[in-house]
Amino acid sequence: MGFFDFFKQPDVNQGVKEYQRTSGAVLLDVRTPEEYRSGHIPGSKNVPLQTIDKAASVAENKDTALYVYCQSGARSRQATGLLKQMGYTNVNNIGGIAAYTGKVER
């Protein structure tokens, strides 16, 4: 891993493709409920960063593949760290919906 790889943002579009190919995976939107209602990636579950301790409501099994996104990638990075601390073993930060080019649901 080179020095500049640290600054590379995750590719939300690639992350959504990986989520779609992963059986039993959960797509987690950690934005506020208001942001979620204004437009979200189809199939995602809303568990705001402030209530990330309630992640078990959408992923009881700690081995469930979680694909986490927010608006820009900052909150999803925080959320993935917290989820790992909570014992989740397969957590992926896929970045922010701001860079998403697919269809959004409202």
All heavy atoms as an XYZ file, in Angstrom:
818
protein
N       0.850     -1.183      0.000
C       0.000      0.000      0.000
C       0.886      1.233      0.000
O       1.691      1.443      0.893
C      -0.900     -0.022      1.238
C      -1.810      1.162      1.307
S      -3.226      0.774      2.331
C      -3.154      2.115      3.477
N       0.739      2.057     -0.996
C       1.536      3.277     -1.097
C       0.975      4.397     -0.238
O      -0.142      4.327      0.260
N       1.761      5.428     -0.079
C       1.381      6.580      0.732
C       0.060      7.183      0.280
O      -0.803      7.493      1.083
C       2.502      7.637      0.670
C       2.155      8.901      1.383
C       2.150      8.957      2.768
C       1.806     10.044      0.679
C       1.824     10.125      3.438
C       1.480     11.229      1.340
C       1.489     11.259      2.723
N      -0.136      7.329     -1.020
C      -1.339      7.996     -1.524
C      -2.577      7.108     -1.464
O      -3.695      7.593     -1.550
C      -1.114      8.539     -2.935
C      -0.155      9.680     -2.946
C       1.145      9.508     -3.375
C      -0.531     10.930     -2.472
C       2.045     10.560     -3.360
C       0.356     11.986     -2.451
C       1.653     11.809     -2.895
N      -2.416      5.795     -1.283
C      -3.565      4.903     -1.149
C      -4.380      5.260      0.086
O      -5.584      5.036      0.145
C      -3.111      3.441     -1.050
C      -2.563      2.934     -2.373
O      -2.928      3.510     -3.417
O      -1.783      1.975     -2.363
N      -3.716      5.831      1.091
C      -4.386      6.220      2.323
C      -5.460      7.273      2.050
O      -6.483      7.316      2.700
C      -3.351      6.766      3.329
C      -3.964      7.176      4.632
C      -4.356      6.222      5.566
C      -4.167      8.515      4.937
C      -4.928      6.598      6.772
C      -4.736      8.901      6.142
C      -5.112      7.931      7.055
N      -5.225      8.129      1.062
C      -6.150      9.220      0.743
C      -7.217      8.826     -0.265
O      -8.132      9.586     -0.519
C      -5.370     10.429      0.198
C      -4.406     10.984      1.196
C      -3.054     10.743      1.075
C      -4.847     11.732      2.275
C      -2.161     11.253      2.009
C      -3.970     12.240      3.210
C      -2.621     12.000      3.075
N      -7.097      7.645     -0.856
C      -8.033      7.196     -1.870
C      -9.392      6.915     -1.239
O      -9.484      6.214     -0.242
C      -7.479      5.919     -2.523
C      -7.845      5.783     -3.971
C      -7.044      4.680     -4.602
C      -8.011      3.613     -5.025
N      -7.456      2.343     -5.332
N     -10.425      7.479     -1.812
C     -11.781      7.260     -1.304
C     -12.309      5.928     -1.831
O     -12.029      5.551     -2.960
C     -12.710      8.383     -1.789
C     -12.431      9.723     -1.159
C     -12.710      9.723      0.336
O     -13.701      9.177      0.804
N     -11.812     10.311      1.095
N     -13.109      5.231     -1.014
C     -13.752      4.013     -1.516
C     -14.680      4.371     -2.685
O     -15.190      5.479     -2.746
C     -14.574      3.516     -0.325
C     -14.077      4.261      0.863
C     -13.475      5.529      0.355
N     -14.879      3.432     -3.587
C     -15.768      3.642     -4.735
C     -17.152      3.082     -4.394
O     -17.346      1.869     -4.367
C     -15.184      2.952     -5.966
C     -16.039      3.137     -7.213
O     -17.215      3.576     -7.095
O     -15.551      2.851     -8.316
N     -18.091      3.973     -4.113
C     -19.435      3.561     -3.696
C     -20.117      2.712     -4.772
O     -20.831      1.757     -4.459
C     -20.305      4.782     -3.283
C     -20.612      5.665     -4.476
C     -21.570      4.344     -2.567
N     -19.885      3.012     -6.041
C     -20.522      2.251     -7.118
C     -19.997      0.815     -7.150
O     -20.768     -0.134     -7.305
C     -20.307      2.957     -8.458
C     -20.952      4.329     -8.449
O     -22.170      4.453     -8.359
N     -20.143      5.376     -8.497
N     -18.681      0.654     -6.967
C     -18.080     -0.675     -6.903
C     -18.586     -1.411     -5.663
O     -18.883     -2.598     -5.706
C     -16.548     -0.554     -6.882
C     -15.819     -1.886     -7.001
C     -16.161     -2.630     -8.273
O     -16.282     -2.051     -9.345
N     -16.349     -3.931     -8.156
N     -18.694     -0.685     -4.547
C     -19.181     -1.275     -3.299
C     -20.597     -1.806     -3.420
O     -20.917     -2.879     -2.898
N     -21.459     -1.065     -4.115
C     -22.846     -1.510     -4.303
C     -22.865     -2.778     -5.156
O     -23.617     -3.719     -4.873
C     -23.719     -0.394     -4.927
C     -25.084     -0.923     -5.360
C     -23.885      0.748     -3.930
N     -22.004     -2.853     -6.175
C     -21.925     -4.073     -7.005
C     -21.500     -5.263     -6.148
O     -22.054     -6.357     -6.282
C     -20.937     -3.868     -8.160
C     -21.493     -3.003     -9.265
C     -20.484     -2.856    -10.387
C     -20.985     -1.838    -11.395
N     -19.929     -1.172    -12.120
N     -20.499     -5.066     -5.289
C     -20.042     -6.150     -4.405
C     -21.171     -6.577     -3.472
O     -21.389     -7.767     -3.258
C     -18.826     -5.710     -3.592
C     -17.553     -5.645     -4.392
C     -16.376     -5.122     -3.577
O     -16.317     -5.393     -2.357
O     -15.522     -4.430     -4.161
N     -21.881     -5.593     -2.910
C     -23.025     -5.899     -2.036
C     -24.046     -6.772     -2.771
O     -24.530     -7.764     -2.242
C     -23.675     -4.593     -1.543
C     -25.141     -4.724     -1.218
C     -25.560     -5.403     -0.069
C     -26.118     -4.194     -2.059
C     -26.915     -5.547      0.225
C     -27.467     -4.332     -1.773
C     -27.856     -5.010     -0.631
O     -29.188     -5.162     -0.345
N     -24.367     -6.406     -4.014
C     -25.373     -7.127     -4.794
C     -24.937     -8.557     -5.108
O     -25.761     -9.446     -5.261
C     -25.687     -6.369     -6.090
C     -26.429     -5.074     -5.832
C     -26.494     -4.157     -7.043
O     -25.662     -4.238     -7.957
N     -27.473     -3.269     -7.051
N     -23.613     -8.777     -5.189
C     -23.088    -10.112     -5.481
C     -22.910    -10.969     -4.223
O     -22.606    -12.156     -4.330
C     -21.718    -10.003     -6.174
C     -21.778     -9.560     -7.614
C     -20.465     -9.782     -8.322
N     -19.358     -9.086     -7.663
C     -18.797     -7.960     -8.102
N     -19.229     -7.398     -9.208
N     -17.804     -7.403     -7.449
N     -23.077    -10.372     -3.043
C     -22.813    -11.081     -1.789
C     -24.119    -11.545     -1.160
O     -24.927    -10.730     -0.715
C     -22.042    -10.169     -0.805
O     -20.874     -9.669     -1.465
C     -21.630    -10.932      0.444
N     -24.309    -12.835     -1.114
C     -25.532    -13.418     -0.558
C     -25.662    -13.085      0.926
O     -24.716    -13.245      1.689
C     -25.493    -14.929     -0.757
O     -26.632    -15.521     -0.190
N     -26.844    -12.596      1.309
C     -27.128    -12.290      2.712
C     -26.520    -10.997      3.232
O     -26.630    -10.695      4.415
N     -25.891    -10.230      2.357
C     -25.248     -8.979      2.778
C     -26.292     -7.919      3.129
O     -27.435     -7.980      2.682
C     -24.333     -8.457      1.678
N     -25.864     -6.937      3.942
C     -26.726     -5.824      4.325
C     -26.059     -4.527      3.882
O     -24.879     -4.306      4.140
C     -26.966     -5.795      5.856
C     -27.735     -4.547      6.266
C     -27.707     -7.047      6.302
N     -26.829     -3.691      3.188
C     -26.359     -2.370      2.770
C     -26.850     -1.381      3.821
O     -28.051     -1.217      4.018
C     -26.925     -2.030      1.387
C     -26.460     -0.732      0.737
C     -24.943     -0.717      0.549
C     -27.147     -0.553     -0.614
N     -25.904     -0.749      4.513
C     -26.215      0.078      5.674
C     -25.970      1.557      5.374
O     -24.861      1.948      5.037
C     -25.305     -0.378      6.817
C     -25.754     -0.226      8.249
C     -27.113     -0.864      8.477
C     -24.720     -0.849      9.174
N     -27.017      2.364      5.497
C     -26.943      3.813      5.321
C     -26.884      4.421      6.718
O     -27.829      4.289      7.488
C     -28.184      4.291      4.567
C     -28.188      5.780      4.261
O     -27.672      6.566      5.089
O     -28.722      6.157      3.215
N     -25.764      5.079      7.058
C     -25.604      5.600      8.423
C     -25.894      7.100      8.522
O     -25.531      7.754      9.491
C     -24.196      5.265      9.002
C     -24.035      3.761      9.139
C     -23.075      5.851      8.157
N     -26.598      7.640      7.524
C     -27.009      9.052      7.576
C     -28.239      9.200      8.470
O     -28.815      8.231      8.921
C     -27.316      9.553      6.155
C     -26.114      9.482      5.226
C     -26.465      9.869      3.793
N     -27.535      9.011      3.282
C     -28.418      9.388      2.371
N     -28.384     10.602      1.862
N     -29.340      8.545      1.955
N     -28.644     10.437      8.682
C     -29.828     10.700      9.507
C     -31.087     10.214      8.780
O     -31.084     10.079      7.545
C     -29.985     12.216      9.784
O     -30.244     12.875      8.538
C     -28.741     12.794     10.457
N     -32.180      9.981      9.520
C     -33.429      9.570      8.866
C     -33.901     10.579      7.807
O     -34.430     10.191      6.770
C     -34.425      9.482     10.026
C     -33.569      9.166     11.217
C     -32.288      9.929     10.978
N     -33.682     11.869      8.062
C     -34.072     12.899      7.083
C     -33.269     12.746      5.792
O     -33.838     12.809      4.690
C     -33.845     14.303      7.658
C     -34.723     14.655      8.847
C     -34.271     13.991     10.161
O     -33.065     13.706     10.337
O     -35.134     13.747     11.025
N     -31.961     12.549      5.922
C     -31.127     12.363      4.732
C     -31.547     11.100      3.980
O     -31.614     11.097      2.753
C     -29.644     12.239      5.130
C     -29.021     13.539      5.583
C     -27.611     13.318      6.108
O     -27.446     12.552      7.090
O     -26.685     13.906      5.545
N     -31.824     10.038      4.740
C     -32.241      8.762      4.138
C     -33.519      8.953      3.319
O     -33.607      8.490      2.185
C     -32.444      7.725      5.241
C     -32.801      6.342      4.747
C     -31.828      5.499      4.219
C     -34.113      5.860      4.817
C     -32.140      4.221      3.771
C     -34.440      4.587      4.383
C     -33.449      3.769      3.857
O     -33.762      2.508      3.415
N     -34.497      9.660      3.901
C     -35.777      9.895      3.201
C     -35.584     10.754      1.948
O     -36.353     10.641      0.995
C     -36.795     10.549      4.136
C     -37.424      9.570      5.109
C     -38.638     10.164      5.802
N     -38.302     11.324      6.628
C     -37.914     11.252      7.894
N     -37.808     10.084      8.489
N     -37.642     12.344      8.573
N     -34.565     11.602      1.936
C     -34.359     12.484      0.774
C     -33.783     11.720     -0.419
O     -33.744     12.245     -1.523
C     -33.451     13.659      1.141
O     -32.116     13.227      1.276
N     -33.351     10.495     -0.216
C     -32.851      9.665     -1.304
C     -31.799      8.695     -0.800
O     -30.840      9.108     -0.158
N     -32.015      7.400     -1.059
C     -31.077      6.373     -0.612
C     -30.907      5.300     -1.679
O     -31.707      5.206     -2.602
C     -31.544      5.751      0.711
C     -32.926      5.182      0.639
N     -34.047      5.939      0.904
C     -33.380      3.946      0.314
C     -35.128      5.188      0.742
N     -34.748      3.983      0.378
N     -29.861      4.511     -1.542
C     -29.594      3.427     -2.485
C     -30.627      2.325     -2.237
O     -30.842      1.922     -1.087
C     -28.152      2.910     -2.314
C     -27.150      4.041     -2.617
C     -27.904      1.710     -3.234
C     -25.701      3.724     -2.288
N     -31.293      1.860     -3.295
C     -32.325      0.830     -3.135
C     -31.807     -0.385     -2.362
O     -30.701     -0.859     -2.610
C     -32.679      0.451     -4.581
C     -32.353      1.683     -5.369
C     -31.137      2.267     -4.692
N     -32.628     -0.848     -1.419
C     -32.276     -2.028     -0.635
C     -31.513     -1.723      0.643
O     -31.276     -2.612      1.451
N     -31.136     -0.465      0.836
C     -30.352     -0.121      2.033
C     -31.235     -0.020      3.272
O     -32.423      0.252      3.176
C     -29.593      1.184      1.824
O     -30.496      2.255      1.640
N     -30.616     -0.249      4.417
C     -31.278     -0.117      5.720
C     -30.679      1.104      6.407
O     -29.471      1.312      6.364
C     -31.019     -1.348      6.598
C     -31.355     -2.667      5.938
C     -32.836     -2.864      5.832
C     -33.153     -4.227      5.242
N     -34.391     -4.287      4.544
N     -31.519      1.893      7.054
C     -31.045      3.113      7.715
C     -30.801      2.864      9.198
O     -31.729      2.612      9.955
C     -32.068      4.229      7.509
C     -31.629      5.569      8.045
O     -32.421      6.317      8.588
N     -30.370      5.915      7.884
N     -29.526      2.909      9.592
C     -29.143      2.875     11.000
C     -28.178      4.048     11.182
O     -26.993      3.944     10.860
C     -28.461      1.542     11.398
C     -28.057      1.570     12.871
C     -29.388      0.355     11.125
N     -28.697      5.205     11.619
C     -27.857      6.401     11.742
C     -26.633      6.166     12.631
O     -26.688      5.381     13.580
C     -28.795      7.429     12.385
C     -30.169      6.965     12.014
C     -30.084      5.461     12.009
N     -25.543      6.840     12.312
C     -24.303      6.711     13.077
C     -24.558      6.889     14.569
O     -24.009      6.156     15.394
C     -23.263      7.731     12.578
C     -21.932      7.759     13.326
C     -21.215      6.413     13.242
C     -21.035      8.861     12.795
N     -25.427      7.841     14.935
C     -25.708      8.121     16.342
C     -26.321      6.921     17.070
O     -26.254      6.829     18.281
C     -26.669      9.321     16.492
C     -26.134     10.631     15.989
C     -26.286     10.816     14.469
O     -26.599      9.891     13.720
N     -26.028     12.016     14.000
N     -26.938      6.008     16.303
C     -27.581      4.837     16.917
C     -26.983      3.534     16.374
O     -27.670      2.517     16.304
C     -29.105      4.862     16.664
O     -29.339      4.855     15.248
C     -29.762      6.073     17.288
N     -25.709      3.577     16.005
C     -25.062      2.411     15.386
C     -25.077      1.200     16.317
O     -25.014      0.061     15.860
C     -23.621      2.747     14.909
C     -23.143      1.741     13.848
C     -22.649      2.850     16.065
C     -23.857      1.823     12.534
N     -25.221      1.430     17.621
C     -25.313      0.315     18.569
C     -26.563     -0.532     18.326
O     -26.673     -1.646     18.832
C     -25.274      0.827     20.013
C     -26.362      1.856     20.308
O     -26.603      2.732     19.450
O     -26.953      1.790     21.396
N     -27.498     -0.030     17.505
C     -28.714     -0.780     17.177
C     -28.556     -1.567     15.865
O     -29.532     -2.053     15.307
C     -29.907      0.159     17.084
C     -30.226      0.803     18.443
C     -31.464      1.650     18.375
C     -31.901      2.186     19.718
N     -30.872      2.729     20.580
N     -27.333     -1.729     15.388
C     -27.078     -2.438     14.124
C     -27.606     -3.869     14.148
O     -27.961     -4.419     13.108
C     -25.587     -2.438     13.801
N     -27.687     -4.466     15.334
C     -28.191     -5.838     15.435
C     -29.625     -5.952     14.937
O     -30.067     -7.040     14.570
C     -28.082     -6.334     16.871
N     -30.357     -4.835     14.882
C     -31.735     -4.874     14.383
C     -31.784     -5.220     12.891
O     -32.792     -5.692     12.397
C     -32.450     -3.542     14.633
O     -31.882     -2.513     13.849
N     -30.679     -4.992     12.168
C     -30.638     -5.332     10.740
C     -29.617     -6.430     10.440
O     -29.655     -7.022      9.368
C     -30.350     -4.102      9.847
C     -31.479     -3.100      9.925
C     -29.027     -3.467     10.173
N     -28.709     -6.687     11.386
C     -27.688     -7.722     11.193
C     -27.364     -8.372     12.535
O     -26.433     -7.964     13.220
C     -26.434     -7.121     10.576
N     -28.172     -9.383     12.886
C     -27.976    -10.072     14.162
C     -26.666    -10.851     14.181
O     -25.938    -10.839     15.158
C     -29.141    -11.038     14.396
C     -29.813    -10.838     15.729
C     -31.021    -11.736     15.860
O     -32.119    -11.309     15.431
O     -30.856    -12.848     16.390
N     -26.375    -11.526     13.078
C     -25.179    -12.353     12.968
C     -23.951    -11.459     12.744
O     -23.910    -10.690     11.786
C     -25.356    -13.334     11.796
C     -24.209    -14.302     11.655
O     -23.083    -14.040     12.094
N     -24.479    -15.425     11.022
N     -22.957    -11.576     13.603
C     -21.761    -10.714     13.527
C     -20.890    -11.019     12.307
O     -19.974    -10.275     11.998
C     -20.916    -10.857     14.799
C     -21.662    -10.520     16.073
C     -21.585     -9.075     16.404
C     -22.210     -8.821     17.759
N     -22.254     -7.485     18.171
N     -21.181    -12.139     11.613
C     -20.423    -12.489     10.404
C     -21.107    -12.000      9.128
O     -20.590    -12.192      8.030
C     -20.215    -14.006     10.323
C     -19.351    -14.517     11.467
O     -18.446    -13.774     11.908
O     -19.581    -15.653     11.927
N     -22.275    -11.368      9.266
C     -22.988    -10.830      8.103
C     -22.113     -9.798      7.400
O     -21.487     -8.965      8.049
C     -24.301    -10.146      8.557
O     -25.121    -11.119      9.209
C     -25.055     -9.543      7.389
N     -22.075     -9.866      6.071
C     -21.319     -8.869      5.305
C     -22.083     -7.549      5.337
O     -23.246     -7.495      4.939
C     -21.125     -9.330      3.867
N     -21.439     -6.500      5.859
C     -22.048     -5.175      5.935
C     -21.341     -4.238      4.970
O     -20.111     -4.151      4.972
C     -21.941     -4.613      7.357
C     -22.609     -5.410      8.473
C     -22.321     -4.772      9.824
C     -24.108     -5.501      8.244
N     -22.113     -3.543      4.156
C     -21.586     -2.537      3.228
C     -22.143     -1.196      3.700
O     -23.349     -0.976      3.641
C     -21.999     -2.868      1.791
C     -21.282     -4.093      1.290
C     -21.751     -5.371      1.559
C     -20.096     -3.965      0.581
C     -21.071     -6.496      1.126
C     -19.405     -5.089      0.141
C     -19.903     -6.345      0.420
O     -19.207     -7.455     -0.011
N     -21.262     -0.335      4.191
C     -21.676      0.877      4.899
C     -21.395      2.121      4.062
O     -20.295      2.295      3.535
C     -20.916      0.984      6.250
C     -21.424      2.169      7.060
C     -21.051     -0.312      7.055
N     -22.398      3.007      3.945
C     -22.200      4.284      3.256
C     -22.893      5.411      4.003
O     -23.749      5.189      4.851
C     -22.670      4.213      1.796
C     -24.170      4.243      1.605
C     -24.832      5.460      1.391
C     -24.931      3.081      1.619
C     -26.212      5.498      1.203
C     -26.307      3.107      1.435
C     -26.939      4.325      1.222
O     -28.293      4.369      1.033
N     -22.486      6.646      3.679
C     -23.112      7.842      4.250
C     -23.218      8.874      3.127
O     -23.426      8.510      1.980
C     -22.304      8.359      5.445
S     -20.633      8.881      5.016
N     -23.030     10.149      3.432
C     -23.102     11.189      2.409
C     -21.775     11.322      1.659
O     -21.734     11.287      0.451
C     -23.497     12.534      3.038
C     -23.718     13.649      2.025
C     -24.875     13.355      1.069
O     -25.884     12.773      1.440
N     -24.729     13.739     -0.186
N     -20.670     11.458      2.426
C     -19.370     11.706      1.786
C     -18.320     10.641      2.066
O     -17.298     10.599      1.398
C     -18.822     13.049      2.274
O     -18.516     12.963      3.663
N     -18.549      9.799      3.072
C     -17.585      8.766      3.427
C     -17.014      8.913      4.828
O     -16.416      7.987      5.354
N     -17.192     10.080      5.454
C     -16.632     10.314      6.793
C     -17.379      9.521      7.869
O     -16.772      8.820      8.674
C     -16.645     11.801      7.122
N     -18.708      9.602      7.872
C     -19.485      8.870      8.879
C     -19.407      7.367      8.659
O     -19.382      6.593      9.623
C     -20.949      9.331      8.881
C     -21.128     10.675      9.556
C     -22.562     11.146      9.477
N     -22.830     11.677      8.141
C     -23.999     12.153      7.734
N     -25.035     12.156      8.558
N     -24.162     12.628      6.522
N     -19.356      6.944      7.392
C     -19.258      5.499      7.144
C     -17.918      4.966      7.638
O     -17.836      3.844      8.133
C     -19.483      5.168      5.664
O     -18.557      5.831      4.841
N     -16.864      5.777      7.553
C     -15.558      5.364      8.077
C     -15.643      5.210      9.600
O     -15.172      4.224     10.163
C     -14.473      6.378      7.686
C     -13.067      5.924      8.052
C     -11.967      6.794      7.460
N     -12.186      8.218      7.696
C     -12.424      9.120      6.741
N     -12.489      8.757      5.481
N     -12.610     10.389      7.049
N     -16.291      6.162     10.269
C     -16.486      6.070     11.722
C     -17.318      4.841     12.068
O     -16.989      4.096     12.993
C     -17.230      7.306     12.242
C     -16.372      8.507     12.510
C     -17.264      9.618     13.068
O     -17.988     10.281     12.337
N     -17.224      9.800     14.375
N     -18.405      4.646     11.337
C     -19.325      3.540     11.615
C     -18.635      2.188     11.441
O     -18.849      1.284     12.262
C     -20.547      3.631     10.701
N     -17.806      2.033     10.409
C     -17.136      0.745     10.214
C     -16.214      0.445     11.385
O     -16.151     -0.692     11.849
C     -16.360      0.674      8.879
O     -15.467      1.777      8.786
C     -17.271      0.673      7.691
N     -15.537      1.453     11.902
C     -14.674      1.262     13.070
C     -15.474      0.818     14.284
O     -15.083     -0.112     15.003
N     -16.614      1.470     14.511
C     -17.471      1.123     15.649
C     -18.055     -0.282     15.498
O     -18.118     -1.048     16.464
C     -18.590      2.152     15.805
C     -18.137      3.554     16.235
C     -19.277      4.559     16.042
C     -17.664      3.543     17.678
N     -18.484     -0.619     14.289
C     -19.056     -1.949     14.050
C     -18.014     -3.036     14.304
O     -18.323     -4.081     14.888
C     -19.603     -2.047     12.620
C     -20.883     -1.249     12.374
C     -21.111     -1.024     10.884
C     -22.089     -1.935     13.001
N     -16.774     -2.788     13.898
C     -15.694     -3.761     14.154
C     -15.470     -3.901     15.652
O     -15.287     -5.010     16.156
C     -14.417     -3.350     13.430
C     -14.505     -3.564     11.927
C     -13.277     -3.033     11.198
C     -13.460     -3.194      9.689
N     -12.365     -2.589      8.929
N     -15.511     -2.776     16.388
C     -15.366     -2.827     17.848
C     -16.509     -3.625     18.486
O     -16.335     -4.259     19.523
C     -15.338     -1.427     18.454
C     -14.059     -0.664     18.219
C     -14.138      0.768     18.742
O     -15.099      1.163     19.397
N     -13.109      1.553     18.431
N     -17.676     -3.584     17.850
C     -18.845     -4.309     18.358
C     -18.768     -5.801     18.033
O     -19.637     -6.570     18.439
C     -20.124     -3.712     17.757
C     -20.450     -2.323     18.274
S     -21.671     -1.431     17.255
C     -23.071     -2.526     17.254
N     -17.754     -6.203     17.265
C     -17.569     -7.616     16.968
C     -17.957     -8.058     15.576
O     -17.860     -9.240     15.242
N     -18.415     -7.138     14.734
C     -18.728     -7.510     13.353
C     -17.418     -7.788     12.612
O     -16.448     -7.044     12.739
C     -19.543     -6.411     12.650
C     -20.967     -6.377     13.124
C     -21.351     -5.579     14.199
C     -21.935     -7.192     12.531
C     -22.657     -5.583     14.668
C     -23.246     -7.202     12.993
C     -23.599     -6.393     14.053
O     -24.892     -6.402     14.516
N     -17.404     -8.883     11.856
C     -16.151     -9.346     11.258
C     -16.017     -9.041      9.766
O     -14.930     -9.144      9.218
C     -16.020    -10.870     11.437
O     -17.152    -11.506     10.815
C     -15.966    -11.253     12.910
N     -17.115     -8.663      9.109
C     -17.077     -8.464      7.659
C     -17.707     -7.110      7.317
O     -18.821     -7.034      6.811
C     -17.827     -9.615      6.972
C     -17.621     -9.630      5.478
O     -17.049     -8.716      4.900
N     -18.122    -10.664      4.835
N     -16.983     -6.030      7.640
C     -17.510     -4.672      7.496
C     -16.741     -3.952      6.397
O     -15.520     -3.936      6.398
C     -17.373     -3.891      8.825
C     -18.029     -2.528      8.706
C     -17.977     -4.663      9.978
N     -17.477     -3.351      5.461
C     -16.873     -2.667      4.320
C     -17.374     -1.238      4.221
O     -18.572     -1.021      4.082
C     -17.240     -3.401      3.019
C     -16.897     -4.871      3.090
O     -15.759     -5.249      2.891
N     -17.877     -5.710      3.409
N     -16.461     -0.275      4.282
C     -16.818      1.124      4.067
C     -16.814      1.349      2.561
O     -15.768      1.258      1.924
C     -15.803      2.038      4.753
C     -16.037      3.501      4.439
O     -17.074      3.884      3.915
N     -15.056      4.322      4.740
N     -17.987      1.650      1.993
C     -18.035      1.855      0.537
C     -18.127      3.334      0.167
O     -18.262      3.672     -1.003
C     -19.151      1.024     -0.142
C     -20.545      1.435      0.324
C     -18.905     -0.463      0.086
C     -21.681      0.827     -0.491
N     -18.026      4.229      1.153
C     -17.947      5.654      0.843
C     -19.254      6.404      0.949
O     -20.099      6.088      1.776
N     -19.418      7.406      0.070
C     -20.560      8.300      0.162
C     -21.494      8.246     -1.027
O     -21.062      8.088     -2.167
N     -22.776      8.435     -0.749
C     -23.803      8.433     -1.794
C     -23.614      9.619     -2.751
O     -24.094      9.586     -3.883
C     -25.221      8.424     -1.176
C     -26.280      8.094     -2.242
C     -25.518      9.736     -0.452
C     -27.676      7.862     -1.682
N     -22.884     10.641     -2.314
C     -22.656     11.806     -3.179
C     -21.983     11.397     -4.493
O     -22.185     12.042     -5.524
C     -21.811     12.847     -2.448
N     -21.211     10.294     -4.479
C     -20.510      9.837     -5.686
C     -21.265      8.703     -6.387
O     -20.801      8.169     -7.393
C     -19.104      9.369     -5.316
N     -22.444      8.352     -5.887
C     -23.215      7.239     -6.449
C     -23.875      7.652     -7.758
O     -24.490      8.714     -7.848
C     -24.274      6.800     -5.429
C     -25.121      5.640     -5.857
C     -24.562      4.393     -6.123
C     -26.496      5.767     -5.971
C     -25.343      3.321     -6.497
C     -27.295      4.707     -6.339
C     -26.710      3.485     -6.599
O     -27.502      2.415     -6.979
N     -23.746      6.801     -8.777
C     -24.301      7.147    -10.091
C     -25.564      6.353    -10.429
O     -26.171      6.591    -11.466
C     -23.247      6.896    -11.202
O     -22.821      5.535    -11.136
C     -22.051      7.824    -11.033
N     -25.951      5.432     -9.553
C     -27.151      4.626     -9.817
C     -28.428      5.335     -9.404
O     -28.426      6.503     -9.012
N     -29.517      4.581     -9.491
C     -30.839      5.096     -9.145
C     -30.976      5.203     -7.621
O     -30.495      4.334     -6.905
C     -31.893      4.136     -9.707
C     -33.249      4.777     -9.914
C     -34.171      3.828    -10.653
C     -34.816      2.915     -9.643
N     -35.720      1.920    -10.179
N     -31.630      6.244     -7.139
C     -31.913      6.351     -5.707
C     -33.414      6.270     -5.473
O     -34.199      6.639     -6.340
C     -31.356      7.661     -5.083
C     -29.847      7.689     -5.134
C     -31.945      8.889     -5.743
N     -33.784      5.748     -4.318
C     -35.190      5.674     -3.912
C     -35.484      6.814     -2.965
O     -34.629      7.234     -2.213
C     -35.450      4.364     -3.154
C     -35.556      3.153     -4.016
C     -35.856      1.900     -3.200
O     -35.694      1.895     -1.962
O     -36.225      0.910     -3.835
N     -36.714      7.296     -3.006
C     -37.152      8.342     -2.069
C     -38.345      7.871     -1.291
O     -39.049      7.013     -1.653
C     -37.507      9.614     -2.832
C     -36.259     10.309     -3.331
C     -36.565     11.633     -3.994
N     -35.371     12.433     -4.195
C     -34.334     12.090     -4.946
N     -34.314     10.943     -5.555
N     -33.316     12.903     -5.089
